Amino acid sequence: MTKSSMNPFADCLTSEDVLSKIAQSDIERVQIGIFDVDAILRWKRVSREKFEKLLTGGYSFCDVLYKWDILEQPYGSEAYGDAPAKIDPTSGRLSPDTAKEALFIADFLGPLGELSGRNLLAQQMEKAATQGLRVISAFEYEFFTFEETPQSIRTKRYRDLTSFQPENRTYSALAPAVNDGLFDLIEGYLNEADIWLDSMHSELGPGCFEFPLAATEGLRSADNAALFRLFVRICLQRRGLMPVFMAKWSDDWPGQSGHLHLSLRDDAGRAIFHDPDDPQGISETLRHFVGGVTHLLPEALALCSHTVNAYRRLVPGAWAPVASTWGIQNRTAAVRVIPGGAAATRIEFRVPAADANPHLTLALLLGAGLWGLENKISPPPAIEETTYDRVFPQEQRFPRTLLEAAERLADSQVAQEIFGKAFIEHFVSTRLWEDQKVRGRVSEVELERYFEAF
């Protein structure tokens, strides 16, 4: 089946378009989801008839979605009523492996909507459009796979887990050949939901795989990324396996990335990151875009590294950056510029881990880049060698903890200018809460080091 035929809602722009497609289909039920602050999809399933009413008459959902953490512990105590939301008519797709069901994404309106990462990204996309720019992007995810269940990992207390394919190697031809059609199973499941892959391969570590998603335009790239993690989890758990998208789950292996590739085109479809007359093939536009990103990143890092665990990965030698740097084809830099022909020239944002909120990650990259274009920000000198052997000035260094990153974000006037004061203040408060919840717990390594010594 072709891409175009998989999703009957692919070309829908308005509620009227959706209603017309629904009338021509055998859809019986619709899942309506809203992403919370950590990009976890919270959804309800309704009948086709109710969906049609909600699509045109308005939708509401409990406002606790932006008032609790990833373990559903509220930040405070409130009434938690329903708040108005709107179903996005452009977000429709079929629900994978579920007969006669569709999936649409909604988001809150009004003051509560100002706290949404997806709404924040939509604003940056609109800003790009007003400047005559089209945004093409794609995420790529690494994840480890285990022969475990939700019950078994709790029994084992997340230790001594059984890895899937312990003999796995990076770019191994053996891995997909002996996994009994697992790659085909996952790819087919994703395709049913109109999520397409650019490639699939094994990565460093037992049961570790990397799946780069196909590039898409606009908001859908982040939607696909957030749904990718959900659907891979569903698909594997049905087979008795569990994936993990933590930034770093083990001391023995490097962290898991959630890299983001991005390019810009003008209204005529011309790629504007490429300059055939430049010795390196990159345009001044690309340099200014990278300048905005590298300038803002140290103070806005929490937007794409928003868990305590994310900072376990941002260390020398872990295939992840440690400072706000860029370079041509440099995989140790924060921003890797990939030159090529007009269609291939792009940037790879190598900071985010696999746990990052894709809507916030893309909003950060695009917002900072557009700010760089507006202000003609020049980036620091490109780095050719490994960045791990360099000592960088303070203004280029990354925060080393979530607490430090949240505090720097709170003080960032540029971030407030780009993303809005209401969002930044709320998001910072959620990250301070997250840091407190983890930092207040005694870790295993502390017991090993201090229990008998003191």
C-alpha positions, -999 to 999 in steps of 0.1 A, spaced: 0 0 0 13 35 -8 17 63 17 -11 83 2 -36 55 4 -29 46 40 -44 77 56 -78 89 44 -74 122 63 -39 131 49 -52 160 29 -77 174 54 -73 210 63 -107 219 79 -134 203 100 -156 201 69 -129 181 51 -128 156 80 -166 152 82 -166 145 44 -139 118 48 -157 103 78 -190 101 58 -172 82 30 -155 57 54 -164 28 77 -150 45 108 -170 36 139 -149 51 167 -124 79 171 -95 83 196 -90 119 207 -57 126 224 -39 155 240 -1 155 248 8 164 283 39 183 294 61 152 289 46 144 255 26 114 269 -6 110 249 -37 111 271 -68 101 251 -104 91 251 -123 69 226 -157 81 215 -182 71 189 -182 84 154 -213 104 161 -199 121 192 -167 129 175 -185 147 147 -203 168 174 -170 175 193 -152 184 161 -176 212 152 -191 221 186 -160 221 207 -141 196 230 -131 197 266 -106 177 287 -94 177 323 -69 205 329 -48 183 351 -27 173 321 -5 204 326 -6 202 363 9 168 371 42 150 366 51 119 346 40 97 375 7 116 377 15 133 410 -2 168 409 21 198 415 -5 212 439 -42 209 449 -69 223 426 -104 216 415 -92 201 382 -121 209 360 -126 205 323 -111 231 300 -120 240 264 -99 224 237 -100 222 200 -95 191 178 -69 197 151 -85 187 117 -51 183 101 -39 157 126 -61 127 116 -48 93 109 -60 57 113 -53 40 146 -29 11 139 -41 -24 142 -75 -13 154 -103 -19 130 -125 10 120 -109 36 144 -93 69 137 -70 91 158 -70 128 161 -50 152 183 -65 181 203 -51 208 224 -63 233 250 -74 268 242 -70 301 261 -45 305 290 -41 267 295 -32 264 258 -3 287 264 13 259 284 12 234 256 44 224 238 24 215 207 8 249 206 42 264 212 55 246 181 25 256 161 33 293 168 69 288 156 56 271 124 32 300 118 61 325 124 82 306 98 53 307 73 49 344 77 86 347 66 79 326 36 96 295 50 86 258 49 100 236 77 111 200 68 122 179 96 126 143 109 135 127 142 156 96 146 153 74 177 175 49 195 160 24 219 170 -7 238 147 -38 238 142 -63 266 125 -97 270 105 -83 299 70 -73 308 56 -44 330 52 -70 357 87 -85 354 106 -52 355 89 -43 387 96 -77 403 133 -72 393 132 -35 404 146 -25 370 178 -45 376 193 -76 359 169 -73 329 170 -98 301 181 -82 269 167 -90 235 195 -101 212 224 -98 236 248 -105 207 237 -74 189 263 -52 171 261 -18 155 249 -19 118 247 -57 121 234 -76 92 227 -104 116 202 -85 138 173 -80 114 179 -115 99 174 -134 131 148 -113 149 119 -133 133 104 -105 113 104 -79 142 115 -50 119 88 -59 94 62 -61 122 71 -27 137 73 -10 103 40 -23 92 24 -12 124 37 23 121 27 25 84 -9 18 94 -7 50 114 8 70 85 43 70 102 70 61 78 106 52 83 137 64 65 157 34 76 161 8 103 193 -7 118 209 -21 149 229 2 172 255 -1 200 244 -24 227 222 -55 233 188 -51 217 196 -16 207 181 -3 174 179 30 156 149 40 135 151 73 117 117 86 106 110 99 71 110 137 68 77 155 69 67 191 67 54 213 96 38 201 128 33 165 117 70 157 122 67 161 160 33 144 161 48 114 143 78 113 167 56 114 198 33 87 184 63 66 172 74 60 208 39 50 219 32 27 189 66 10 192 59 3 228 24 -11 220 37 -32 192 66 -47 212 46 -54 243 22 -74 223 51 -96 215 64 -99 250 91 -73 246 97 -39 261 115 -9 247 131 18 267 136 54 255 153 67 286 183 90 279 206 66 297 194 34 313 227 17 320 262 26 332 276 1 306 263 17 274 261 52 259 228 70 261 200 69 236 196 98 212 165 115 197 183 135 171 164 160 149 172 168 113 159 201 98 160 220 66 142 251 53 127 259 20 112 290 6 76 294 -8 88 282 -42 103 250 -27 139 260 -30 163 247 -4 178 278 14 204 260 35 225 252 4 248 276 -15 266 261 -45 290 291 -45 301 286 -10 333 264 -5 315 243 20 281 244 2 263 261 30 244 293 29 246 324 51 210 316 61 222 283 75 250 301 94 226 326 110 202 298 119 230 279 136 241 311 152 207 315 169 207 279 180 242 279 194 237 313 212 204 303 229 211 266 236 230 269 269 203 289 285 174 270 270 188 235 273 160 224 296 135 226 268 150 196 251 168 180 281 140 180 306 146 149 327 172 144 354 184 113 335 190 134 303 222 149 319 237 114 325 241 113 287 256 147 281 291 137 292 324 134 272 327 103 251 290 93 251 283 103 215 265 134 228 276 171 230 288 188 262 288 224 249 270 246 224 291 239 193 287 232 156 307 216 129 306 202 94 300 165 97 311 165 133 292 140 154 306 153 187 291 188 181 257 200 193 247 210 158 261 189 130 259 205 95 254 179 68 263 194 34 253 179 1 231 189 -28 203 214 -25 178 188 -12 203 171 12 219 200 30 205 202 65 214 204 102 213 176 127 205 187 163 224 161 183 215 173 218 181 157 226 179 122 239 152 97 231 132 109 261 128 145 249 94 160 241 95 162 203 72 192 202 94 212 225 126 200 208 114 212 174 100 244 188 134 251 205 154 244 173 131 263 150 124 292 174 161 297 182 170 294 145 145 319 134 157 343 161 192 339 146 179 347 111 161 378 124 191 391 142 218 378 119 235 360 147 269 346 137 278 312 152 311 305 170 339 291 148 330 256 135 349 228 151 365 201 130 381 178 157 364 161 186 348 186 210 357 164 240 393 176 240 384 213 242 378 236 271 350 259 262 342 294 276 315 295 302 289 310 278 292 279 256 291 252 283 260 233 290 243 231 324 253 199 341 221 192 359 184 197 353 183 221 383 210 243 367 193 241 333 159 251 348 174 280 366 192 293 335 160 290 315 141 310 341 166 338 337 166 337 299 151 369 285 155 357 249 136 324 257 108 344 272 108 367 242 106 337 218 83 313 237 63 335 260 67 343 297 37 322 307 51 291 291 86 295 304 75 302 340 52 272 340 77 248 324 105 259 347 82 252 377 76 216 364 113 210 359 122 222 394 95 198 407 111 170 386 145 177 399 133 178 435 115 145 432 146 127 419 173 146 439 156 139 472 159 101 467 189 80 479 205 62 449 222 28 448 256 43 441 254 65 472 247 34 494 276 16 478 300 45 484 289 58 518 269 32 538 300 14 553 324 43 551 306 68 574 
